[in-house]
Amino acid sequence: MFVLKKCLFVCCLIPFVCVAQPDLKRQAIGIVQVVNGFVVDASLTGSGHGYTHPPSVKFTGGQPDEAAQAETILEGGRVVDINITNAGSGYKEIPNVIVASPHSEVSLTVSVSKTEVTVPESELPQNALAVPEILNGFIIGAKIVYGGQGYTTSPLITVVDSTGSGGLAASSIEDGAVTSIRFVQAGIGYSDQAFIQIDAPPMHPDAMPRVTEVQVTLEPELPYNFYILEASADMDTWERIGEKFYVDKSIHTKKVSVGDGKRFYRAIQLP
C-alpha cells in the first residue's frame, strides 16, 4: 500500500506529454569486482541522495551462469554500502551493478499513441448503381450497373429529374446486393438527364475506426525501479492494469488493450 500525492495523467485519445518535475534526488552508483567468475565485491562510487528505504540492487550483463544478488545499507537517505548475498557464478565479463533510484512521486513523462482498426474495403457497404430506361418520357425499367454490397433490406429507389415525375419502383436484394428494380408506375415527362438514386446500405458497425490498443511510453526521470500502470474513465476511480514492471532504461513502452470509450492512464513508481 502506498500513498500517491502526485501523478501524471494522459487521455488515450489525445497523445499528450507531461514533463517530469526535477527534484534533488540522486541515484546511487556502484562498481563490481569479479574473481574466477564470482562477484566478490560491489563498491560505491556515488551514494545517491533522497532514499527513504534501502533500494534494490540488480546485476546486469556479464553472461553469468547464475546472477549475483546483493542488498544495500542506508543511512541518512544515502546508500553507504552494498553487501553481496550471493556471488553468482560463471561471469565471463564484469557486470554492471544497478542500484534502484530513490522513490519519486513525480518521475515519469507519459505519452500515449493509439492503434486503430477498420473493416477491410472489401467488406464495407457499397451503394448499388442503376440507369433508367426511358421511352417517350416514361420510365419503363432500369438496368443495374452494380448491385452494391451490405444491403439488409430492399433500398428505396428514387428517380431524379428536373422535368419528369411520378415514377415509382420497388427493388429486390439477394446476398446483400440489389438484384432487380421493377417500376410499378412509369411516371411522365422524364428527360434523358434523369438518373436513379438508390439508398445506401446501412453502415457496418465496425466500419468506423476504433481504438483497440494504446501504446504507453514511460520516460522515467530516475529509472531502475518498479512501476504499475493504472487506468480510469473519470480520473476518480482507478484500476490497476497488469502486473508491476521494471524500468531499466530511459524509455519504456507498454501496449495496453482498451475497451470502448475514453480512458486516462497514470504510471506510479512503487516504493
CORCORNOR-V625731 format. One record per residue. N is the residue number from 0. SS is DSSP state (a for helix, b for strand, c for the rest). PHI is phi in radians with two decimals (999 if undefined). NEAR is the number of other C-alpha atoms within 8 Angstrom. Layout:
n,ss,phi,near
N,SS,PHI,NEAR
N,SS,PHI,NEAR
This chain:
n,ss,phi,near
0,c,999,2
1,c,-2.49,5
2,c,-1.88,4
3,c,-1.84,6
4,c,-1.65,5
5,c,-2.42,6
6,c,-2.78,10
7,c,-1.89,12
8,c,-2.08,8
9,b,-2.68,14
10,b,-1.55,12
11,c,-1.22,13
12,c,-1.61,9
13,c,-2.28,8
14,c,-0.94,10
15,c,-2.67,9
16,c,-2.19,8
17,c,-1.89,8
18,c,-1.49,6
19,c,-1.15,9
20,c,-1.40,6
21,c,-1.24,5
22,c,-2.41,4
23,c,-1.66,6
24,c,-1.34,9
25,b,-2.32,9
26,c,-1.53,13
27,c,-1.24,15
28,b,-2.25,12
29,b,-2.34,12
30,b,-2.23,10
31,b,-2.12,13
32,b,-2.01,9
33,b,-2.06,11
34,b,-2.27,7
35,c,0.93,6
36,c,1.49,11
37,b,-1.95,12
38,b,-1.44,15
39,b,-1.79,10
40,b,-2.83,9
41,b,-2.43,13
42,b,-2.00,9
43,b,-1.65,12
44,b,-1.84,8
45,b,-2.74,8
46,c,-1.53,11
47,c,1.25,12
48,b,-2.86,13
49,c,1.65,11
50,c,-1.33,15
51,c,-1.90,7
52,c,-2.70,6
53,c,-1.00,10
54,c,-1.34,11
55,c,-1.33,9
56,b,-2.18,12
57,b,-2.37,10
58,b,-1.76,11
59,b,-2.17,8
60,c,1.34,9
61,c,1.57,10
62,c,0.92,8
63,c,-1.41,12
64,c,-1.40,8
65,b,-2.44,7
66,c,-1.28,9
67,c,-1.32,13
68,b,-2.35,12
69,b,-2.71,12
70,b,-2.34,12
71,b,-1.99,13
72,b,-1.98,10
73,b,-2.06,12
74,b,-2.49,7
75,c,1.02,4
76,c,1.41,10
77,b,-2.17,12
78,b,-1.41,15
79,b,-1.83,10
80,b,-2.83,9
81,b,-2.11,12
82,b,-1.77,10
83,b,-1.34,13
84,b,-1.77,8
85,b,-2.64,7
86,c,-1.29,11
87,c,1.15,14
88,b,-2.88,12
89,c,1.27,11
90,c,-1.20,16
91,c,-1.62,8
92,c,-2.41,7
93,c,-1.31,10
94,c,-1.39,10
95,b,-1.58,10
96,b,-1.88,13
97,b,-2.06,11
98,b,-1.67,13
99,c,-1.01,13
100,c,-1.31,13
101,c,-1.09,13
102,c,-1.14,10
103,c,-2.34,7
104,c,-1.30,10
105,c,-2.16,9
106,c,-2.44,11
107,b,-2.23,12
108,b,-1.76,14
109,b,-2.06,16
110,b,-2.28,12
111,b,-2.28,15
112,b,-2.10,11
113,b,-1.98,11
114,b,-1.97,9
115,b,-1.92,9
116,b,-2.21,8
117,c,-2.31,9
118,c,-1.26,9
119,c,-0.97,6
120,a,-1.00,5
121,a,-1.15,4
122,a,-1.83,7
123,c,-1.30,12
124,c,-1.09,13
125,b,-2.39,9
126,c,-1.19,11
127,c,-1.36,14
128,b,-2.23,12
129,b,-2.64,12
130,b,-2.10,10
131,b,-1.37,12
132,b,-1.89,9
133,b,-2.03,12
134,b,-2.41,7
135,c,0.94,6
136,c,1.50,11
137,b,-1.78,12
138,b,-1.60,16
139,b,-1.78,10
140,b,3.06,10
141,b,-2.60,12
142,b,-1.84,9
143,b,-1.41,12
144,b,-1.50,8
145,b,-2.61,7
146,c,-1.36,11
147,c,1.25,13
148,b,-2.72,13
149,c,1.65,13
150,c,-1.31,16
151,c,-1.89,7
152,c,-2.39,5
153,c,-1.10,10
154,c,-1.34,11
155,c,-1.29,8
156,b,-1.90,12
157,b,-2.23,9
158,b,-1.70,11
159,b,-1.89,8
160,c,-2.80,11
161,c,-1.40,5
162,c,-2.01,7
163,c,-1.53,12
164,b,-2.85,10
165,b,1.60,8
166,b,-1.22,13
167,b,-2.44,12
168,b,-2.36,11
169,b,-2.18,11
170,b,-2.13,13
171,b,-2.25,10
172,b,-2.20,12
173,b,-2.66,7
174,c,0.94,5
175,c,1.43,10
176,b,-2.09,12
177,b,-1.34,15
178,b,-1.88,10
179,b,-2.74,8
180,b,-2.30,13
181,b,-2.11,9
182,b,-1.51,13
183,b,-1.74,8
184,b,-2.39,9
185,b,-1.41,11
186,b,1.15,13
187,b,-2.80,11
188,c,1.33,10
189,c,-1.34,16
190,c,-1.74,10
191,c,-1.21,5
192,c,-1.54,6
193,c,-1.11,12
194,b,-2.48,9
195,b,-1.74,12
196,b,-1.89,10
197,b,-1.96,12
198,c,-1.00,8
199,c,-1.27,10
200,c,-1.21,12
201,c,-1.13,8
202,c,-1.17,7
203,c,-1.13,9
204,c,-1.04,5
205,c,-1.84,8
206,c,-1.27,9
207,c,-1.38,8
208,c,-1.02,8
209,b,-2.46,8
210,b,-1.41,12
211,b,-1.93,11
212,b,-2.70,11
213,b,-2.08,14
214,b,-1.86,12
215,b,-1.74,12
216,b,-1.84,12
217,b,-1.84,12
218,b,-2.11,10
219,b,-1.24,11
220,c,-1.26,10
221,c,-2.22,10
222,c,-1.34,11
223,c,1.13,12
224,b,-2.64,12
225,b,-1.60,10
226,b,-2.31,12
227,b,-2.21,14
228,b,-1.93,12
229,b,-2.19,12
230,b,-2.28,12
231,b,-2.64,12
232,c,-1.61,11
233,c,-2.26,7
234,c,1.15,7
235,c,-1.91,6
236,c,-1.85,7
237,c,-2.02,9
238,b,-2.23,7
239,b,-1.32,8
240,b,-1.96,8
241,b,1.24,6
242,b,-1.59,5
243,b,-1.11,8
244,b,-2.39,7
245,b,-1.73,8
246,b,-1.85,13
247,c,-2.06,7
248,c,-2.61,7
249,c,-1.23,9
250,c,-2.30,9
251,b,-2.27,9
252,b,-2.07,8
253,b,-2.22,7
254,b,-1.81,8
255,b,-2.21,8
256,b,-1.31,7
257,c,-2.25,8
258,c,-1.63,6
259,c,-1.31,5
260,c,1.63,5
261,c,-1.44,8
262,c,-2.36,11
263,b,-1.95,13
264,b,-2.30,13
265,b,-2.50,12
266,b,-2.00,13
267,b,-2.14,10
268,b,-1.40,12
269,c,-1.45,9
270,c,-1.25,4
